[in-house]
Amino acid sequence: MSKKKQHAVLAGVGVAVSALTGVATNVLTGGKASWTLGAVVVMLVVAGVVLAVLNSRLEHRMAEEPPARPDHSGPAPAAAEPRRQPAGGVSVTSAGDDSITVGGNYQNSGMPAGYVVLSLVVVAAVAIGILVVALRFARPSTAGPSSVNTTTGTTTPVVTAAPAPEDLHYDVAATRNRAREVRIKAMAYGQPEPGLTYWFFVDVDYGNNYVEYYPRRQLTGRTTSFDVVLVEDADLKYSRTGRIYGLTGAVSDEAAVKLKRQETTRKNDFFTEPPGQPASDAVTLPF
């Protein structure tokens, strides 16, 4: 294969490689057909210009080399038909030759016309193939509002669970009014627990792990103040503390009965075990 044919083949291969690069880019990235085709066309134009410049320089260098002189040692060749000499001393060769003679000097006219046409056909065929592939892999558009991209600038709302309501509890403070009488202030926080009734108790510690629990007042679940008074015969040497308990329905009814007994018979008017779950800390009563 002559150097000119090699150059033509290299030019066609370069254009085909550029086109196939565009096809591979479209398949791998999944871009839109219009953008892909535009990028490939630009690549083809740049590749064509570069290859044309390189080919022109190579042909120019080849043209500068003088043609080989014929050997006159053998028999004289048959007389050939003289070439036409146009005005200006320029001779044009017959069809199929790609050289001209200007002022008696040999000049090469470049790539044969057949290979130029072949390169153009390859470029056109690859461009059509790229368009078909791009349209094949382009994502189909859907009509309607759902096709609008609404992801830009949107944020996913953070759903947080509502805090659970705090169970009711009290801060209890006791101050001495006079002998055998104290002032109770109960500060309520949170919500009453369903099924419980809250009572204030006076706990009397007789020692030896024996404690009596006297119900003194039913509460409403709100902040309140009230007085607690001891009877005259109550022995003040035993420690007394005040505390709020949450009682279930049956125990609350029993506490109401025992409270009435404290005002009448004063018998069986206390509990010997904690009546319910504590809803406050114990506070010392300063009798």
C-alpha positions in Angstrom: 0.0 0.0 0.0 1.4 3.4 -1.0 2.0 6.2 1.5 -1.0 8.2 0.2 -3.3 5.3 0.7 -2.0 4.8 4.2 -2.7 8.4 5.0 -6.2 8.1 3.7 -6.9 5.0 5.7 -5.4 6.6 8.8 -7.7 9.6 8.3 -10.8 7.4 8.0 -9.8 5.4 11.1 -9.3 8.6 13.1 -12.7 9.9 12.1 -14.3 6.6 12.9 -12.6 6.4 16.3 -13.8 9.9 17.2 -17.3 9.0 16.2 -17.3 5.8 18.2 -16.0 7.8 21.2 -19.1 9.9 21.0 -21.3 6.9 20.8 -19.7 5.3 23.8 -20.1 8.5 25.8 -23.8 8.7 24.9 -24.4 5.1 26.0 -22.5 5.3 29.2 -23.7 8.7 30.4 -27.3 8.5 29.1 -27.3 12.1 28.0 -29.9 13.7 25.8 -29.7 13.1 22.0 -29.3 16.7 21.0 -26.4 17.4 23.3 -24.6 14.1 22.4 -25.0 14.7 18.6 -23.7 18.3 19.0 -20.7 17.1 20.9 -19.9 14.4 18.4 -20.2 16.8 15.5 -17.7 19.2 17.1 -15.4 16.2 17.7 -15.7 15.2 14.1 -15.0 18.7 12.8 -11.9 19.1 15.0 -10.6 15.7 14.1 -11.2 16.4 10.4 -9.4 19.7 10.5 -6.4 18.2 12.4 -6.2 15.2 10.0 -6.5 17.5 6.9 -3.6 19.7 8.2 -1.4 16.7 8.9 -2.2 15.1 5.5 -1.4 18.4 3.7 1.9 18.7 5.4 2.9 15.1 4.6 1.9 15.5 1.0 3.8 18.7 0.8 7.0 17.0 2.1 6.5 14.2 -0.4 6.1 16.6 -3.2 9.4 18.3 -2.4 11.3 15.1 -3.0 12.5 15.0 -6.7 11.1 12.1 -8.8 13.4 9.3 -9.7 15.2 9.8 -13.0 14.5 7.2 -15.8 17.3 4.8 -16.7 18.5 5.5 -20.2 20.8 2.4 -20.4 18.1 0.2 -21.8 16.2 0.3 -25.0 14.4 3.4 -25.8 10.7 3.3 -24.8 8.0 3.7 -27.4 7.0 7.3 -28.0 4.2 8.4 -25.7 1.5 10.7 -26.6 2.6 14.2 -25.7 0.8 15.9 -22.8 -1.2 19.0 -23.4 0.6 22.1 -22.2 -1.9 24.7 -21.1 -1.0 28.3 -21.0 1.4 29.3 -18.3 3.5 26.2 -18.5 1.2 23.9 -16.4 0.7 20.4 -17.6 -2.2 18.3 -16.3 -1.9 14.5 -16.2 -4.5 12.0 -17.4 -7.3 10.6 -15.2 -6.1 8.4 -12.4 -2.9 10.4 -11.8 -2.7 12.9 -9.0 0.3 15.0 -10.1 0.8 18.1 -12.1 3.8 19.8 -13.7 4.2 23.5 -13.1 7.0 25.2 -15.1 8.7 21.8 -15.6 8.6 20.9 -11.9 6.8 17.8 -10.6 4.0 18.6 -8.0 1.8 16.1 -6.1 -1.9 17.1 -5.9 -2.6 15.3 -2.5 -5.0 12.5 -1.5 -6.8 10.7 -4.4 -10.3 11.9 -4.9 -11.7 8.4 -4.3 -10.4 8.2 -0.7 -11.6 11.7 0.0 -15.1 10.6 -1.0 -14.7 7.5 1.1 -13.8 9.5 4.2 -16.8 11.7 3.7 -19.1 8.7 3.4 -17.7 7.2 6.6 -18.2 10.5 8.5 -21.8 10.8 7.3 -22.6 7.1 8.1 -21.2 7.4 11.5 -23.1 10.6 12.2 -26.4 8.9 11.2 -25.5 6.0 13.4 -24.8 8.3 16.4 -28.2 10.0 16.0 -30.0 6.6 15.9 -28.1 5.4 19.0 -28.7 8.6 20.8 -32.4 8.6 20.1 -32.5 4.9 21.1 -31.0 5.5 24.6 -32.6 8.9 25.3 -35.0 8.8 28.1 -38.6 9.0 26.9 -40.4 12.2 28.0 -43.8 11.8 29.7 -46.5 14.4 29.3 -48.2 16.0 32.2 -47.2 17.8 35.4 -45.3 14.7 36.5 -42.6 15.3 33.9 -41.5 18.6 35.5 -38.3 18.2 37.6 -39.3 19.3 41.1 -36.2 17.9 42.9 -34.2 21.1 42.6 -34.3 23.2 45.7 -36.7 20.9 47.5 -36.0 19.5 50.9 -37.5 16.5 52.6 -39.4 17.5 55.7 -38.0 15.9 58.9 -40.8 14.2 60.7 -40.3 14.2 64.5 -42.5 12.4 66.9 -44.4 14.6 69.3 -43.0 14.4 72.8 -44.9 12.2 75.1 -46.7 14.2 77.8 -44.9 14.1 81.1 -46.6 12.2 83.9 -47.9 14.3 86.8 -45.5 14.9 89.6 -45.3 17.4 92.4 -42.7 19.5 94.2 -43.8 19.7 97.9 -42.8 22.3 100.4 -43.8 22.5 104.1 -43.6 25.5 106.4 -44.7 25.6 110.1 -47.6 27.9 110.9 -47.9 27.1 114.6 -47.6 24.1 116.9 -49.2 21.0 115.3 -50.0 22.9 112.1 -48.0 23.2 108.9 -48.6 24.8 105.5 -48.3 22.6 102.5 -47.6 23.9 99.0 -47.7 21.4 96.2 -46.5 22.5 92.7 -47.9 20.3 89.9 -46.0 19.5 86.7 -47.1 17.3 83.8 -50.4 15.6 83.1 -52.3 13.2 85.4 -51.8 9.6 84.5 -55.1 8.0 83.4 -56.7 5.8 86.1 -54.9 7.4 89.0 -56.2 9.8 91.7 -53.6 11.8 93.6 -53.6 12.1 97.4 -51.5 13.8 100.0 -50.4 11.5 102.9 -48.8 12.0 106.3 -46.4 9.1 106.9 -45.6 8.4 110.5 -42.4 6.4 111.2 -42.6 4.5 114.5 -39.3 2.8 114.0 -38.4 -0.9 113.4 -39.6 -0.5 109.8 -43.1 0.2 110.8 -44.8 3.1 109.1 -48.5 4.2 109.1 -49.8 6.1 106.0 -52.6 8.6 106.8 -54.6 10.1 103.8 -55.1 13.8 104.4 -56.2 15.4 101.2 -57.3 14.5 97.7 -55.7 16.6 95.0 -57.0 17.8 91.6 -53.7 17.6 89.6 -53.1 21.3 89.8 -50.9 23.4 92.0 -52.5 24.0 95.4 -51.8 25.0 99.0 -53.5 23.7 102.2 -52.9 23.2 106.0 -52.3 20.0 107.9 -53.2 19.9 111.6 -52.4 17.2 114.1 -54.8 16.2 116.9 -54.0 17.2 120.4 -53.1 13.7 121.6 -50.7 13.0 118.7 -47.2 12.1 119.9 -44.8 14.6 118.3 -41.6 12.5 119.1 -42.2 10.4 116.0 -40.9 11.6 112.6 -43.6 12.7 110.2 -43.1 13.3 106.4 -45.5 14.4 103.8 -45.8 12.8 100.3 -48.2 12.6 97.4 -49.2 9.2 95.9 -51.1 8.2 92.8 -53.9 5.8 93.8 -56.0 3.5 91.7 -59.8 3.7 91.8 -60.4 1.1 94.5 -57.6 2.4 96.8 -58.7 6.0 96.3 -62.2 5.0 97.5 -60.7 3.3 100.5 -58.6 6.4 101.2 -61.7 8.6 101.2 -63.3 6.2 103.8 -60.2 6.3 106.1 -60.2 10.2 105.9 -63.7 10.3 107.3 -62.8 7.9 110.1 -60.0 10.3 111.2 -62.8 12.8 112.0 -65.1 10.3 113.7 -64.0 7.0 115.1 -60.3 7.4 114.5 -60.0 3.6 114.0 -58.6 1.8 111.0 -58.0 5.2 109.5 -54.5 4.5 107.9 -52.6 2.2 105.6 -49.8 0.0 106.7 -48.2 -0.2 103.2 -47.5 2.5 100.6 -50.9 3.1 99.1 -49.7 3.8 95.5 -46.9 5.0 93.3 -45.1 8.1 94.6 -45.8 11.3 92.7 -43.5 13.5 94.8 -40.5 13.3 97.1 -41.0 13.0 100.8 -40.7 16.3 102.7 -40.2 16.5 106.5 -43.2 18.1 108.3 -42.0 20.6 110.9 -44.7 20.0 113.6 
